[in-house]
């Protein structure tokens, strides 16, 4: 059993772009995440949080938007520093 990481996507603030630093979880979960655009170094932004611990609505840097279950989001390690856009 893999425990949740300390700085995970599950703890990211809405509308703050962060960067994925590692994917944890089982190999099938990691394979699915990479297939839909979640990978190390990719920017990601939580657009909305569903109430009562529901899924996160996220946008990855490539433009795809997904609903991510909180249990899966807990396995996506992020750099907790907000990313800034260069002008």
PDB file with SEQRES, HELIX, SHEET and CRYST1 records, atoms N, CA, C and O in Angstrom:
SEQRES   1 A   87  UNK UNK UNK UNK UNK UNK UNK UNK UNK UNK UNK UNK UNK          
SEQRES   2 A   87  UNK UNK UNK UNK UNK UNK UNK UNK UNK UNK UNK UNK UNK          
SEQRES   3 A   87  UNK UNK UNK UNK UNK UNK UNK UNK UNK UNK UNK UNK UNK          
SEQRES   4 A   87  UNK UNK UNK UNK UNK UNK UNK UNK UNK UNK UNK UNK UNK          
SEQRES   5 A   87  UNK UNK UNK UNK UNK UNK UNK UNK UNK UNK UNK UNK UNK          
SEQRES   6 A   87  UNK UNK UNK UNK UNK UNK UNK UNK UNK UNK UNK UNK UNK          
SEQRES   7 A   87  UNK UNK UNK UNK UNK UNK UNK UNK UNK                          
HELIX    1 AA1 UNK A    9  UNK A   11  5                                   3    
HELIX    2 AA2 UNK A   27  UNK A   35  1                                   9    
HELIX    3 AA3 UNK A   51  UNK A   53  5                                   3    
HELIX    4 AA4 UNK A   70  UNK A   73  1                                   4    
SHEET    1 AA1 5 UNK A  65  UNK A  68  0                                        
SHEET    2 AA1 5 UNK A  56  UNK A  60 -1                                        
SHEET    3 AA1 5 UNK A  43  UNK A  49 -1                                        
SHEET    4 AA1 5 UNK A  17  UNK A  23 -1                                        
SHEET    5 AA1 5 UNK A  76  UNK A  79 -1                                        
CRYST1    1.000    1.000    1.000  90.00  90.00  90.00 P 1           1          
ATOM      1  N   UNK A   1       0.850  -1.186   0.000  1.00  0.00           N  
ATOM      2  CA  UNK A   1       0.000   0.000   0.000  1.00  0.00           C  
ATOM      3  C   UNK A   1       0.889   1.240   0.000  1.00  0.00           C  
ATOM      4  O   UNK A   1       1.815   1.351   0.804  1.00  0.00           O  
ATOM      5  N   UNK A   2       0.609   2.145  -0.881  1.00  0.00           N  
ATOM      6  CA  UNK A   2       1.391   3.380  -0.971  1.00  0.00           C  
ATOM      7  C   UNK A   2       0.609   4.478  -0.264  1.00  0.00           C  
ATOM      8  O   UNK A   2      -0.576   4.683  -0.526  1.00  0.00           O  
ATOM      9  N   UNK A   3       1.283   5.171   0.625  1.00  0.00           N  
ATOM     10  CA  UNK A   3       0.607   6.235   1.352  1.00  0.00           C  
ATOM     11  C   UNK A   3       0.615   7.521   0.541  1.00  0.00           C  
ATOM     12  O   UNK A   3       1.387   7.665  -0.407  1.00  0.00           O  
ATOM     13  N   UNK A   4      -0.242   8.443   0.918  1.00  0.00           N  
ATOM     14  CA  UNK A   4      -0.314   9.737   0.241  1.00  0.00           C  
ATOM     15  C   UNK A   4       0.972  10.511   0.483  1.00  0.00           C  
ATOM     16  O   UNK A   4       1.618  10.356   1.519  1.00  0.00           O  
ATOM     17  N   UNK A   5       1.334  11.337  -0.473  1.00  0.00           N  
ATOM     18  CA  UNK A   5       2.541  12.151  -0.362  1.00  0.00           C  
ATOM     19  C   UNK A   5       2.203  13.469   0.318  1.00  0.00           C  
ATOM     20  O   UNK A   5       1.048  13.895   0.318  1.00  0.00           O  
ATOM     21  N   UNK A   6       3.217  14.118   0.901  1.00  0.00           N  
ATOM     22  CA  UNK A   6       2.960  15.324   1.687  1.00  0.00           C  
ATOM     23  C   UNK A   6       2.487  16.514   0.848  1.00  0.00           C  
ATOM     24  O   UNK A   6       1.594  17.250   1.268  1.00  0.00           O  
ATOM     25  N   UNK A   7       3.067  16.704  -0.313  1.00  0.00           N  
ATOM     26  CA  UNK A   7       2.639  17.796  -1.201  1.00  0.00           C  
ATOM     27  C   UNK A   7       2.017  17.159  -2.434  1.00  0.00           C  
ATOM     28  O   UNK A   7       2.678  16.945  -3.450  1.00  0.00           O  
ATOM     29  N   UNK A   8       0.743  16.867  -2.318  1.00  0.00           N  
ATOM     30  CA  UNK A   8       0.062  16.175  -3.411  1.00  0.00           C  
ATOM     31  C   UNK A   8      -0.910  17.112  -4.108  1.00  0.00           C  
ATOM     32  O   UNK A   8      -1.244  18.183  -3.601  1.00  0.00           O  
ATOM     33  N   UNK A   9      -1.350  16.686  -5.271  1.00  0.00           N  
ATOM     34  CA  UNK A   9      -2.347  17.448  -6.019  1.00  0.00           C  
ATOM     35  C   UNK A   9      -3.608  17.638  -5.179  1.00  0.00           C  
ATOM     36  O   UNK A   9      -4.309  18.637  -5.337  1.00  0.00           O  
ATOM     37  N   UNK A  10      -3.901  16.699  -4.298  1.00  0.00           N  
ATOM     38  CA  UNK A  10      -5.082  16.798  -3.438  1.00  0.00           C  
ATOM     39  C   UNK A  10      -5.029  18.033  -2.542  1.00  0.00           C  
ATOM     40  O   UNK A  10      -6.071  18.518  -2.100  1.00  0.00           O  
ATOM     41  N   UNK A  11      -3.828  18.549  -2.267  1.00  0.00           N  
ATOM     42  CA  UNK A  11      -3.691  19.717  -1.395  1.00  0.00           C  
ATOM     43  C   UNK A  11      -3.487  21.026  -2.169  1.00  0.00           C  
ATOM     44  O   UNK A  11      -3.354  22.087  -1.558  1.00  0.00           O  
ATOM     45  N   UNK A  12      -3.462  20.961  -3.492  1.00  0.00           N  
ATOM     46  CA  UNK A  12      -3.223  22.158  -4.304  1.00  0.00           C  
ATOM     47  C   UNK A  12      -4.397  23.128  -4.213  1.00  0.00           C  
ATOM     48  O   UNK A  12      -5.556  22.718  -4.144  1.00  0.00           O  
ATOM     49  N   UNK A  13      -4.081  24.402  -4.213  1.00  0.00           N  
ATOM     50  CA  UNK A  13      -5.115  25.439  -4.175  1.00  0.00           C  
ATOM     51  C   UNK A  13      -5.710  25.637  -5.563  1.00  0.00           C  
ATOM     52  O   UNK A  13      -4.999  25.518  -6.561  1.00  0.00           O  
ATOM     53  N   UNK A  14      -7.000  25.936  -5.639  1.00  0.00           N  
ATOM     54  CA  UNK A  14      -7.622  26.205  -6.936  1.00  0.00           C  
ATOM     55  C   UNK A  14      -6.990  27.429  -7.610  1.00  0.00           C  
ATOM     56  O   UNK A  14      -6.617  28.406  -6.961  1.00  0.00           O  
ATOM     57  N   UNK A  15      -6.887  27.331  -8.933  1.00  0.00           N  
ATOM     58  CA  UNK A  15      -6.405  28.421  -9.790  1.00  0.00           C  
ATOM     59  C   UNK A  15      -4.938  28.773  -9.588  1.00  0.00           C  
ATOM     60  O   UNK A  15      -4.502  29.849  -9.997  1.00  0.00           O  
ATOM     61  N   UNK A  16      -4.162  27.878  -8.959  1.00  0.00           N  
ATOM     62  CA  UNK A  16      -2.726  28.080  -8.799  1.00  0.00           C  
ATOM     63  C   UNK A  16      -2.024  26.993  -9.606  1.00  0.00           C  
ATOM     64  O   UNK A  16      -2.214  25.804  -9.348  1.00  0.00           O  
ATOM     65  N   UNK A  17      -1.219  27.396 -10.578  1.00  0.00           N  
ATOM     66  CA  UNK A  17      -0.507  26.420 -11.390  1.00  0.00           C  
ATOM     67  C   UNK A  17       0.675  25.862 -10.607  1.00  0.00           C  
ATOM     68  O   UNK A  17       1.477  26.606 -10.042  1.00  0.00           O  
ATOM     69  N   UNK A  18       0.761  24.549 -10.586  1.00  0.00           N  
ATOM     70  CA  UNK A  18       1.859  23.850  -9.911  1.00  0.00           C  
ATOM     71  C   UNK A  18       2.488  22.883 -10.918  1.00  0.00           C  
ATOM     72  O   UNK A  18       1.969  22.705 -12.020  1.00  0.00           O  
ATOM     73  N   UNK A  19       3.589  22.271 -10.541  1.00  0.00           N  
ATOM     74  CA  UNK A  19       4.273  21.336 -11.426  1.00  0.00           C  
ATOM     75  C   UNK A  19       4.325  19.956 -10.766  1.00  0.00           C  
ATOM     76  O   UNK A  19       4.602  19.835  -9.573  1.00  0.00           O  
ATOM     77  N   UNK A  20       4.056  18.926 -11.559  1.00  0.00           N  
ATOM     78  CA  UNK A  20       4.112  17.550 -11.067  1.00  0.00           C  
ATOM     79  C   UNK A  20       5.578  17.163 -10.887  1.00  0.00           C  
ATOM     80  O   UNK A  20       6.386  17.311 -11.804  1.00  0.00           O  
ATOM     81  N   UNK A  21       5.914  16.665  -9.691  1.00  0.00           N  
ATOM     82  CA  UNK A  21       7.295  16.240  -9.451  1.00  0.00           C  
ATOM     83  C   UNK A  21       7.435  14.715  -9.459  1.00  0.00           C  
ATOM     84  O   UNK A  21       8.527  14.207  -9.713  1.00  0.00           O  
ATOM     85  N   UNK A  22       6.365  13.980  -9.189  1.00  0.00           N  
ATOM     86  CA  UNK A  22       6.427  12.507  -9.224  1.00  0.00           C  
ATOM     87  C   UNK A  22       5.014  11.929  -9.238  1.00  0.00           C  
ATOM     88  O   UNK A  22       4.065  12.539  -8.745  1.00  0.00           O  
ATOM     89  N   UNK A  23       4.906  10.749  -9.811  1.00  0.00           N  
ATOM     90  CA  UNK A  23       3.653   9.996  -9.784  1.00  0.00           C  
ATOM     91  C   UNK A  23       3.872   8.766  -8.921  1.00  0.00           C  
ATOM     92  O   UNK A  23       4.854   8.044  -9.097  1.00  0.00           O  
ATOM     93  N   UNK A  24       2.969   8.529  -8.001  1.00  0.00           N  
ATOM     94  CA  UNK A  24       3.034   7.374  -7.119  1.00  0.00           C  
ATOM     95  C   UNK A  24       1.792   6.530  -7.382  1.00  0.00           C  
ATOM     96  O   UNK A  24       1.011   6.839  -8.282  1.00  0.00           O  
ATOM     97  N   UNK A  25       1.610   5.495  -6.624  1.00  0.00           N  
ATOM     98  CA  UNK A  25       0.467   4.611  -6.831  1.00  0.00           C  
ATOM     99  C   UNK A  25       0.899   3.376  -7.587  1.00  0.00           C  
ATOM    100  O   UNK A  25       2.081   3.205  -7.888  1.00  0.00           O  
ATOM    101  N   UNK A  26      -0.059   2.511  -7.897  1.00  0.00           N  
ATOM    102  CA  UNK A  26       0.301   1.274  -8.587  1.00  0.00           C  
ATOM    103  C   UNK A  26       0.616   1.546 -10.061  1.00  0.00           C  
ATOM    104  O   UNK A  26       0.364   2.640 -10.565  1.00  0.00           O  
ATOM    105  N   UNK A  27       1.158   0.557 -10.734  1.00  0.00           N  
ATOM    106  CA  UNK A  27       1.617   0.755 -12.116  1.00  0.00           C  
ATOM    107  C   UNK A  27       0.468   1.063 -13.074  1.00  0.00           C  
ATOM    108  O   UNK A  27       0.654   1.836 -14.014  1.00  0.00           O  
ATOM    109  N   UNK A  28      -0.708   0.483 -12.866  1.00  0.00           N  
ATOM    110  CA  UNK A  28      -1.853   0.778 -13.735  1.00  0.00           C  
ATOM    111  C   UNK A  28      -2.294   2.226 -13.581  1.00  0.00           C  
ATOM    112  O   UNK A  28      -2.611   2.890 -14.568  1.00  0.00           O  
ATOM    113  N   UNK A  29      -2.314   2.712 -12.351  1.00  0.00           N  
ATOM    114  CA  UNK A  29      -2.696   4.099 -12.097  1.00  0.00           C  
ATOM    115  C   UNK A  29      -1.690   5.044 -12.769  1.00  0.00           C  
ATOM    116  O   UNK A  29      -2.083   6.004 -13.433  1.00  0.00           O  
ATOM    117  N   UNK A  30      -0.397   4.768 -12.592  1.00  0.00           N  
ATOM    118  CA  UNK A  30       0.633   5.602 -13.204  1.00  0.00           C  
ATOM    119  C   UNK A  30       0.534   5.556 -14.735  1.00  0.00           C  
ATOM    120  O   UNK A  30       0.698   6.580 -15.397  1.00  0.00           O  
ATOM    121  N   UNK A  31       0.273   4.395 -15.283  1.00  0.00           N  
ATOM    122  CA  UNK A  31       0.149   4.248 -16.734  1.00  0.00           C  
ATOM    123  C   UNK A  31      -1.021   5.087 -17.251  1.00  0.00           C  
ATOM    124  O   UNK A  31      -0.884   5.780 -18.260  1.00  0.00           O  
ATOM    125  N   UNK A  32      -2.163   5.032 -16.576  1.00  0.00           N  
ATOM    126  CA  UNK A  32      -3.332   5.819 -16.995  1.00  0.00           C  
ATOM    127  C   UNK A  32      -3.021   7.312 -16.899  1.00  0.00           C  
ATOM    128  O   UNK A  32      -3.326   8.073 -17.818  1.00  0.00           O  
ATOM    129  N   UNK A  33      -2.412   7.731 -15.780  1.00  0.00           N  
ATOM    130  CA  UNK A  33      -2.097   9.149 -15.609  1.00  0.00           C  
ATOM    131  C   UNK A  33      -1.192   9.655 -16.733  1.00  0.00           C  
ATOM    132  O   UNK A  33      -1.431  10.728 -17.287  1.00  0.00           O  
ATOM    133  N   UNK A  34      -0.170   8.898 -17.064  1.00  0.00           N  
ATOM    134  CA  UNK A  34       0.736   9.311 -18.140  1.00  0.00           C  
ATOM    135  C   UNK A  34       0.023   9.324 -19.490  1.00  0.00           C  
ATOM    136  O   UNK A  34       0.291  10.192 -20.321  1.00  0.00           O  
ATOM    137  N   UNK A  35      -0.877   8.376 -19.715  1.00  0.00           N  
ATOM    138  CA  UNK A  35      -1.600   8.292 -20.985  1.00  0.00           C  
ATOM    139  C   UNK A  35      -2.483   9.512 -21.225  1.00  0.00           C  
ATOM    140  O   UNK A  35      -2.703   9.902 -22.372  1.00  0.00           O  
ATOM    141  N   UNK A  36      -2.986  10.112 -20.157  1.00  0.00           N  
ATOM    142  CA  UNK A  36      -3.863  11.282 -20.326  1.00  0.00           C  
ATOM    143  C   UNK A  36      -3.131  12.608 -20.114  1.00  0.00           C  
ATOM    144  O   UNK A  36      -3.760  13.666 -20.109  1.00  0.00           O  
ATOM    145  N   UNK A  37      -1.801  12.559 -19.940  1.00  0.00           N  
ATOM    146  CA  UNK A  37      -1.036  13.799 -19.902  1.00  0.00           C  
ATOM    147  C   UNK A  37      -0.458  14.216 -18.574  1.00  0.00           C  
ATOM    148  O   UNK A  37       0.055  15.328 -18.449  1.00  0.00           O  
ATOM    149  N   UNK A  38      -0.528  13.350 -17.572  1.00  0.00           N  
ATOM    150  CA  UNK A  38       0.070  13.645 -16.271  1.00  0.00           C  
ATOM    151  C   UNK A  38       1.454  13.010 -16.247  1.00  0.00           C  
ATOM    152  O   UNK A  38       1.573  11.786 -16.296  1.00  0.00           O  
ATOM    153  N   UNK A  39       2.493  13.821 -16.172  1.00  0.00           N  
ATOM    154  CA  UNK A  39       3.835  13.272 -16.074  1.00  0.00           C  
ATOM    155  C   UNK A  39       4.741  14.267 -15.369  1.00  0.00           C  
ATOM    156  O   UNK A  39       4.416  15.448 -15.248  1.00  0.00           O  
ATOM    157  N   UNK A  40       5.864  13.781 -14.913  1.00  0.00           N  
ATOM    158  CA  UNK A  40       6.809  14.603 -14.175  1.00  0.00           C  
ATOM    159  C   UNK A  40       7.215  15.813 -15.018  1.00  0.00           C  
ATOM    160  O   UNK A  40       7.521  15.683 -16.203  1.00  0.00           O  
ATOM    161  N   UNK A  41       7.212  16.993 -14.385  1.00  0.00           N  
ATOM    162  CA  UNK A  41       7.568  18.224 -15.070  1.00  0.00           C  
ATOM    163  C   UNK A  41       6.395  18.949 -15.712  1.00  0.00           C  
ATOM    164  O   UNK A  41       6.521  20.110 -16.100  1.00  0.00           O  
ATOM    165  N   UNK A  42       5.255  18.274 -15.827  1.00  0.00           N  
ATOM    166  CA  UNK A  42       4.057  18.863 -16.449  1.00  0.00           C  
ATOM    167  C   UNK A  42       3.403  19.856 -15.497  1.00  0.00           C  
ATOM    168  O   UNK A  42       3.282  19.583 -14.303  1.00  0.00           O  
ATOM    169  N   UNK A  43       2.982  21.004 -16.018  1.00  0.00           N  
ATOM    170  CA  UNK A  43       2.232  21.944 -15.186  1.00  0.00           C  
ATOM    171  C   UNK A  43       0.786  21.473 -15.105  1.00  0.00           C  
ATOM    172  O   UNK A  43       0.273  20.820 -16.014  1.00  0.00           O  
ATOM    173  N   UNK A  44       0.147  21.817 -14.001  1.00  0.00           N  
ATOM    174  CA  UNK A  44      -1.231  21.390 -13.759  1.00  0.00           C  
ATOM    175  C   UNK A  44      -1.916  22.440 -12.890  1.00  0.00           C  
ATOM    176  O   UNK A  44      -1.282  23.067 -12.040  1.00  0.00           O  
ATOM    177  N   UNK A  45      -3.203  22.623 -13.108  1.00  0.00           N  
ATOM    178  CA  UNK A  45      -3.957  23.617 -12.352  1.00  0.00           C  
ATOM    179  C   UNK A  45      -5.289  23.010 -11.923  1.00  0.00           C  
ATOM    180  O   UNK A  45      -6.015  22.446 -12.742  1.00  0.00           O  
ATOM    181  N   UNK A  46      -5.602  23.128 -10.644  1.00  0.00           N  
ATOM    182  CA  UNK A  46      -6.917  22.707 -10.151  1.00  0.00           C  
ATOM    183  C   UNK A  46      -7.894  23.831 -10.490  1.00  0.00           C  
ATOM    184  O   UNK A  46      -7.739  24.957 -10.017  1.00  0.00           O  
ATOM    185  N   UNK A  47      -8.885  23.527 -11.296  1.00  0.00           N  
ATOM    186  CA  UNK A  47      -9.879  24.533 -11.684  1.00  0.00           C  
ATOM    187  C   UNK A  47     -10.992  24.629 -10.650  1.00  0.00           C  
ATOM    188  O   UNK A  47     -11.419  25.721 -10.273  1.00  0.00           O  
ATOM    189  N   UNK A  48     -11.456  23.460 -10.195  1.00  0.00           N  
ATOM    190  CA  UNK A  48     -12.537  23.418  -9.197  1.00  0.00           C  
ATOM    191  C   UNK A  48     -12.385  22.192  -8.333  1.00  0.00           C  
ATOM    192  O   UNK A  48     -11.808  21.183  -8.738  1.00  0.00           O  
ATOM    193  N   UNK A  49     -12.923  22.303  -7.119  1.00  0.00           N  
ATOM    194  CA  UNK A  49     -12.991  21.177  -6.186  1.00  0.00           C  
ATOM    195  C   UNK A  49     -14.457  20.848  -5.963  1.00  0.00           C  
ATOM    196  O   UNK A  49     -15.247  21.730  -5.625  1.00  0.00           O  
ATOM    197  N   UNK A  50     -14.823  19.607  -6.145  1.00  0.00           N  
ATOM    198  CA  UNK A  50     -16.198  19.198  -5.856  1.00  0.00           C  
ATOM    199  C   UNK A  50     -16.387  19.213  -4.341  1.00  0.00           C  
ATOM    200  O   UNK A  50     -15.441  18.941  -3.600  1.00  0.00           O  
ATOM    201  N   UNK A  51     -17.583  19.523  -3.876  1.00  0.00           N  
ATOM    202  CA  UNK A  51     -17.814  19.539  -2.429  1.00  0.00           C  
ATOM    203  C   UNK A  51     -17.746  18.141  -1.821  1.00  0.00           C  
ATOM    204  O   UNK A  51     -17.863  17.131  -2.516  1.00  0.00           O  
ATOM    205  N   UNK A  52     -17.556  18.116  -0.520  1.00  0.00           N  
ATOM    206  CA  UNK A  52     -17.592  16.884   0.277  1.00  0.00           C  
ATOM    207  C   UNK A  52     -16.535  15.866  -0.150  1.00  0.00           C  
ATOM    208  O   UNK A  52     -16.792  14.662  -0.129  1.00  0.00           O  
ATOM    209  N   UNK A  53     -15.342  16.341  -0.539  1.00  0.00           N  
ATOM    210  CA  UNK A  53     -14.254  15.445  -0.893  1.00  0.00           C  
ATOM    211  C   UNK A  53     -14.390  14.786  -2.251  1.00  0.00           C  
ATOM    212  O   UNK A  53     -13.755  13.768  -2.526  1.00  0.00           O  
ATOM    213  N   UNK A  54     -15.225  15.374  -3.101  1.00  0.00           N  
ATOM    214  CA  UNK A  54     -15.411  14.841  -4.447  1.00  0.00           C  
ATOM    215  C   UNK A  54     -14.191  15.096  -5.313  1.00  0.00           C  
ATOM    216  O   UNK A  54     -13.177  15.593  -4.823  1.00  0.00           O  
ATOM    217  N   UNK A  55     -14.275  14.763  -6.586  1.00  0.00           N  
ATOM    218  CA  UNK A  55     -13.113  14.874  -7.464  1.00  0.00           C  
ATOM    219  C   UNK A  55     -12.683  16.318  -7.730  1.00  0.00           C  
ATOM    220  O   UNK A  55     -13.433  17.272  -7.524  1.00  0.00           O  
ATOM    221  N   UNK A  56     -11.442  16.428  -8.197  1.00  0.00           N  
ATOM    222  CA  UNK A  56     -10.893  17.719  -8.608  1.00  0.00           C  
ATOM    223  C   UNK A  56     -11.069  17.851 -10.115  1.00  0.00           C  
ATOM    224  O   UNK A  56     -10.878  16.883 -10.852  1.00  0.00           O  
ATOM    225  N   UNK A  57     -11.431  19.034 -10.572  1.00  0.00           N  
ATOM    226  CA  UNK A  57     -11.458  19.333 -11.997  1.00  0.00           C  
ATOM    227  C   UNK A  57     -10.130  20.020 -12.279  1.00  0.00           C  
ATOM    228  O   UNK A  57      -9.877  21.115 -11.776  1.00  0.00           O  
ATOM    229  N   UNK A  58      -9.271  19.379 -13.089  1.00  0.00           N  
ATOM    230  CA  UNK A  58      -7.923  19.894 -13.328  1.00  0.00           C  
ATOM    231  C   UNK A  58      -7.670  20.092 -14.815  1.00  0.00           C  
ATOM    232  O   UNK A  58      -8.314  19.480 -15.667  1.00  0.00           O  
ATOM    233  N   UNK A  59      -6.707  20.972 -15.099  1.00  0.00           N  
ATOM    234  CA  UNK A  59      -6.228  21.177 -16.467  1.00  0.00           C  
ATOM    235  C   UNK A  59      -4.727  20.934 -16.460  1.00  0.00           C  
ATOM    236  O   UNK A  59      -4.002  21.525 -15.660  1.00  0.00           O  
ATOM    237  N   UNK A  60      -4.260  20.063 -17.354  1.00  0.00           N  
ATOM    238  CA  UNK A  60      -2.827  19.833 -17.492  1.00  0.00           C  
ATOM    239  C   UNK A  60      -2.273  20.819 -18.512  1.00  0.00           C  
ATOM    240  O   UNK A  60      -3.020  21.401 -19.298  1.00  0.00           O  
ATOM    241  N   UNK A  61      -0.971  20.997 -18.492  1.00  0.00           N  
ATOM    242  CA  UNK A  61      -0.317  21.981 -19.349  1.00  0.00           C  
ATOM    243  C   UNK A  61      -0.591  21.803 -20.830  1.00  0.00           C  
ATOM    244  O   UNK A  61      -0.558  22.780 -21.578  1.00  0.00           O  
ATOM    245  N   UNK A  62      -0.859  20.594 -21.269  1.00  0.00           N  
ATOM    246  CA  UNK A  62      -1.141  20.348 -22.684  1.00  0.00           C  
ATOM    247  C   UNK A  62      -2.566  20.754 -23.065  1.00  0.00           C  
ATOM    248  O   UNK A  62      -2.932  20.694 -24.239  1.00  0.00           O  
ATOM    249  N   UNK A  63      -3.377  21.168 -22.077  1.00  0.00           N  
ATOM    250  CA  UNK A  63      -4.717  21.667 -22.352  1.00  0.00           C  
ATOM    251  C   UNK A  63      -5.851  20.726 -22.000  1.00  0.00           C  
ATOM    252  O   UNK A  63      -7.006  21.151 -21.976  1.00  0.00           O  
ATOM    253  N   UNK A  64      -5.563  19.463 -21.724  1.00  0.00           N  
ATOM    254  CA  UNK A  64      -6.613  18.513 -21.367  1.00  0.00           C  
ATOM    255  C   UNK A  64      -7.193  18.816 -20.001  1.00  0.00           C  
ATOM    256  O   UNK A  64      -6.477  19.235 -19.091  1.00  0.00           O  
ATOM    257  N   UNK A  65      -8.496  18.602 -19.858  1.00  0.00           N  
ATOM    258  CA  UNK A  65      -9.173  18.788 -18.570  1.00  0.00           C  
ATOM    259  C   UNK A  65      -9.767  17.462 -18.136  1.00  0.00           C  
ATOM    260  O   UNK A  65     -10.344  16.725 -18.935  1.00  0.00           O  
ATOM    261  N   UNK A  66      -9.610  17.170 -16.833  1.00  0.00           N  
ATOM    262  CA  UNK A  66     -10.029  15.882 -16.296  1.00  0.00           C  
ATOM    263  C   UNK A  66     -10.618  16.048 -14.906  1.00  0.00           C  
ATOM    264  O   UNK A  66     -10.316  17.006 -14.194  1.00  0.00           O  
ATOM    265  N   UNK A  67     -11.468  15.095 -14.533  1.00  0.00           N  
ATOM    266  CA  UNK A  67     -11.904  14.951 -13.145  1.00  0.00           C  
ATOM    267  C   UNK A  67     -10.998  13.895 -12.536  1.00  0.00           C  
ATOM    268  O   UNK A  67     -10.876  12.792 -13.070  1.00  0.00           O  
ATOM    269  N   UNK A  68     -10.365  14.230 -11.426  1.00  0.00           N  
ATOM    270  CA  UNK A  68      -9.427  13.316 -10.773  1.00  0.00           C  
ATOM    271  C   UNK A  68      -9.935  13.024  -9.369  1.00  0.00           C  
ATOM    272  O   UNK A  68     -10.131  13.936  -8.565  1.00  0.00           O  
ATOM    273  N   UNK A  69     -10.146  11.749  -9.084  1.00  0.00           N  
ATOM    274  CA  UNK A  69     -10.572  11.317  -7.760  1.00  0.00           C  
ATOM    275  C   UNK A  69      -9.535  11.751  -6.722  1.00  0.00           C  
ATOM    276  O   UNK A  69      -8.337  11.745  -7.003  1.00  0.00           O  
ATOM    277  N   UNK A  70      -9.988  12.122  -5.538  1.00  0.00           N  
ATOM    278  CA  UNK A  70      -9.074  12.582  -4.492  1.00  0.00           C  
ATOM    279  C   UNK A  70      -8.055  11.509  -4.105  1.00  0.00           C  
ATOM    280  O   UNK A  70      -6.921  11.842  -3.762  1.00  0.00           O  
ATOM    281  N   UNK A  71      -8.430  10.234  -4.153  1.00  0.00           N  
ATOM    282  CA  UNK A  71      -7.475   9.165  -3.833  1.00  0.00           C  
ATOM    283  C   UNK A  71      -6.352   9.124  -4.861  1.00  0.00           C  
ATOM    284  O   UNK A  71      -5.196   8.892  -4.508  1.00  0.00           O  
ATOM    285  N   UNK A  72      -6.681   9.345  -6.120  1.00  0.00           N  
ATOM    286  CA  UNK A  72      -5.662   9.395  -7.170  1.00  0.00           C  
ATOM    287  C   UNK A  72      -4.839  10.667  -7.020  1.00  0.00           C  
ATOM    288  O   UNK A  72      -3.615  10.630  -7.141  1.00  0.00           O  
ATOM    289  N   UNK A  73      -5.496  11.791  -6.759  1.00  0.00           N  
ATOM    290  CA  UNK A  73      -4.796  13.068  -6.593  1.00  0.00           C  
ATOM    291  C   UNK A  73      -3.782  13.010  -5.459  1.00  0.00           C  
ATOM    292  O   UNK A  73      -2.757  13.691  -5.508  1.00  0.00           O  
ATOM    293  N   UNK A  74      -4.058  12.205  -4.442  1.00  0.00           N  
ATOM    294  CA  UNK A  74      -3.128  12.060  -3.318  1.00  0.00           C  
ATOM    295  C   UNK A  74      -1.844  11.352  -3.731  1.00  0.00           C  
ATOM    296  O   UNK A  74      -0.847  11.423  -3.012  1.00  0.00           O  
ATOM    297  N   UNK A  75      -1.849  10.668  -4.879  1.00  0.00           N  
ATOM    298  CA  UNK A  75      -0.661   9.969  -5.378  1.00  0.00           C  
ATOM    299  C   UNK A  75       0.124  10.789  -6.399  1.00  0.00           C  
ATOM    300  O   UNK A  75       1.124  10.315  -6.939  1.00  0.00           O  
ATOM    301  N   UNK A  76      -0.321  12.011  -6.665  1.00  0.00           N  
ATOM    302  CA  UNK A  76       0.377  12.883  -7.612  1.00  0.00           C  
ATOM    303  C   UNK A  76       1.139  13.922  -6.799  1.00  0.00           C  
ATOM    304  O   UNK A  76       0.552  14.855  -6.252  1.00  0.00           O  
ATOM    305  N   UNK A  77       2.450  13.744  -6.730  1.00  0.00           N  
ATOM    306  CA  UNK A  77       3.293  14.654  -5.952  1.00  0.00           C  
ATOM    307  C   UNK A  77       3.561  15.914  -6.767  1.00  0.00           C  
ATOM    308  O   UNK A  77       3.883  15.846  -7.953  1.00  0.00           O  
ATOM    309  N   UNK A  78       3.424  17.065  -6.110  1.00  0.00           N  
ATOM    310  CA  UNK A  78       3.643  18.341  -6.792  1.00  0.00           C  
ATOM    311  C   UNK A  78       4.725  19.155  -6.087  1.00  0.00           C  
ATOM    312  O   UNK A  78       5.017  18.957  -4.907  1.00  0.00           O  
ATOM    313  N   UNK A  79       5.300  20.067  -6.843  1.00  0.00           N  
ATOM    314  CA  UNK A  79       6.163  21.080  -6.267  1.00  0.00           C  
ATOM    315  C   UNK A  79       5.206  22.084  -5.646  1.00  0.00           C  
ATOM    316  O   UNK A  79       4.398  22.669  -6.367  1.00  0.00           O  
ATOM    317  N   UNK A  80       5.265  22.309  -4.329  1.00  0.00           N  
ATOM    318  CA  UNK A  80       4.289  23.178  -3.676  1.00  0.00           C  
ATOM    319  C   UNK A  80       4.423  24.654  -4.026  1.00  0.00           C  
ATOM    320  O   UNK A  80       3.535  25.440  -3.697  1.00  0.00           O  
ATOM    321  N   UNK A  81       5.509  25.051  -4.683  1.00  0.00           N  
ATOM    322  CA  UNK A  81       5.694  26.458  -5.061  1.00  0.00           C  
ATOM    323  C   UNK A  81       4.861  26.775  -6.279  1.00  0.00           C  
ATOM    324  O   UNK A  81       4.953  26.064  -7.280  1.00  0.00           O  
ATOM    325  N   UNK A  82       4.044  27.824  -6.232  1.00  0.00           N  
ATOM    326  CA  UNK A  82       3.255  28.188  -7.417  1.00  0.00           C  
ATOM    327  C   UNK A  82       4.173  28.514  -8.577  1.00  0.00           C  
ATOM    328  O   UNK A  82       5.241  29.094  -8.386  1.00  0.00           O  
ATOM    329  N   UNK A  83       3.764  28.145  -9.774  1.00  0.00           N  
ATOM    330  CA  UNK A  83       4.513  28.448 -10.991  1.00  0.00           C  
ATOM    331  C   UNK A  83       4.065  29.805 -11.498  1.00  0.00           C  
ATOM    332  O   UNK A  83       2.881  30.135 -11.432  1.00  0.00           O  
ATOM    333  N   UNK A  84       4.988  30.583 -11.997  1.00  0.00           N  
ATOM    334  CA  UNK A  84       4.639  31.886 -12.542  1.00  0.00           C  
ATOM    335  C   UNK A  84       4.805  31.843 -14.042  1.00  0.00           C  
ATOM    336  O   UNK A  84       5.704  31.185 -14.564  1.00  0.00           O  
ATOM    337  N   UNK A  85       3.934  32.549 -14.726  1.00  0.00           N  
ATOM    338  CA  UNK A  85       4.010  32.603 -16.170  1.00  0.00           C  
ATOM    339  C   UNK A  85       4.962  33.701 -16.569  1.00  0.00           C  
ATOM    340  O   UNK A  85       4.918  34.799 -16.014  1.00  0.00           O  
ATOM    341  N   UNK A  86       5.825  33.416 -17.531  1.00  0.00           N  
ATOM    342  CA  UNK A  86       6.742  34.450 -17.995  1.00  0.00           C  
ATOM    343  C   UNK A  86       6.070  35.274 -19.073  1.00  0.00           C  
ATOM    344  O   UNK A  86       5.286  34.758 -19.869  1.00  0.00           O  
ATOM    345  N   UNK A  87       6.383  36.557 -19.092  1.00  0.00           N  
ATOM    346  CA  UNK A  87       5.726  37.464 -20.050  1.00  0.00           C  
ATOM    347  C   UNK A  87       6.361  37.396 -21.402  1.00  0.00           C  
ATOM    348  O   UNK A  87       5.932  38.093 -22.321  1.00  0.00           O  
TER     349      UNK A  87                                                      
END                                                                             
